[in-house]
Amino acid sequence: MKTFRTIKSKKFSLKKIFFLSYLTLGLITKPNVISQPIVNQTFDEESKISKKSFITKAIKKTGASVVTIDTQRFVKNKQLSRDSRIFIDPYFERFFGLQLPRENQPRLEQSQGSGFIFGDGLVMTNAHVVNRSEKLIVGLSNGKKYKGELIGQDLLTDIAVIKLKGKGPWPKAILGDSSKIEVGDWAIAVGNPFGLENTVTLGIISNLNRNVSQLGIYDKKFELIQTDAAINPGNSGGPLLNSKGEVIGINTLIRSGPGAGLSFAIPINKAKDIASQLIKNGRAIHPMIGISLINETYFDSNKNVVRVGYVVPNSPAEKSGIYIDDIILKVGKKDINNSSDVINEISNNGINKYINVTIKRKNKIIKFKVKPTDISNLSRK
């Protein structure tokens, strides 16, 4: 009996030793199996899809609506002097194998721009893209081309609308709300420069309400969105998108030279208003009172003021008694901090309806009632 217990005890001890040895080896030996988190395969695939660039999604949503606009216009050559050196140089004709025309002869000039479809067969673009064009050919991203008819253009805001001669359905861009964008938001510029379809550049919104007069442009009337997204030549008229693929602006202007990298777009809310007028009336109304404005800053008080720089003769402003050097304090119910405030209030008021204008002349505060008129009426007077 003792012998049996001894054997049993020895067997138990051997098992114990073997188990402890195995446990110790397991702790100090690098395991071949690496633990991995349990992952749902379907979820993993969805995660990969969600990592797709928001730019790609935005372009897929709006890219098909972006078009190429080929224009043709007749341009008259400038008549060169008959005693110009180029005519008496004997090497010129010999080198090129031709003679320059002595008379003023028209030539056909071709150019290209971008645009986007925003309605049933309606394309929005820049006025400078189509201005004075004899022929318009609009190319879609699917390779199809259609003749275009100019519905209307507004040179003051650089907006134009083209009607496509053909049958849809048409890929339409989704128009956003430019009043909701903020500095720092993503900006995606799309266009077809040199006919290269859906060329895309990325940047951010650098500034809002940039007055064109700050850029040395005095024959236009609009405020711009500034972006560092590159707008290449030929991108003019193409859409500026937000991260959702909605159109928030129309690419219009590039500033080059020292400090280059400045690109500008017309806010889509302004573009929609002008396009609507062009479709309905063939022209846009621009309420004016006939003054030029100067923004000034008093550095001692760090206060901004808006001063009248010029008064158009026989304009509503002159008839109301507004003078050069008057400081504009209030227009309607709006306290004035910069010239944009004046322009916006007068534009929102419309024409042939009086608006209150409060000015400061020396030490006097004076109130006027002024009836804005369309800019076309100012030019006739």
Secondary structure, 3 states (H helix, E strand, C coil): CHHHHHHHHHHHHHHHHHHHHHHHHHHHCCCCCCCCCCCCHHHHHHHHHHCCCHHHHHHHHHHHHEEEEEEEEEEECCCCCCCCHHHHCHHHHHHHCCCCCCCCCEEEEEEEEEEEEEECCEEEECHHHHCCCCEEEEECCCCCEEEEEEEEEECCCCEEEEEEECCCCCCCCCECCHHHCCCCCEEEEEECHHHCCCEEEEEEEEEEEEEHHHHCCCCCCCEEEEECCCCCCCCCCCEEECCCCCEEEEEEEEECCCCCCEEEEEEHHHHHHHHHHHHHHCCCCCEECCEEEEEEEECCCCEEEEEEEEECCCCHHHHHCCCCCCEEEEECCEECCCHHHHHHHHHHHCCCCCEEEEEEECCEEEEEEECCEEHHHHHHC
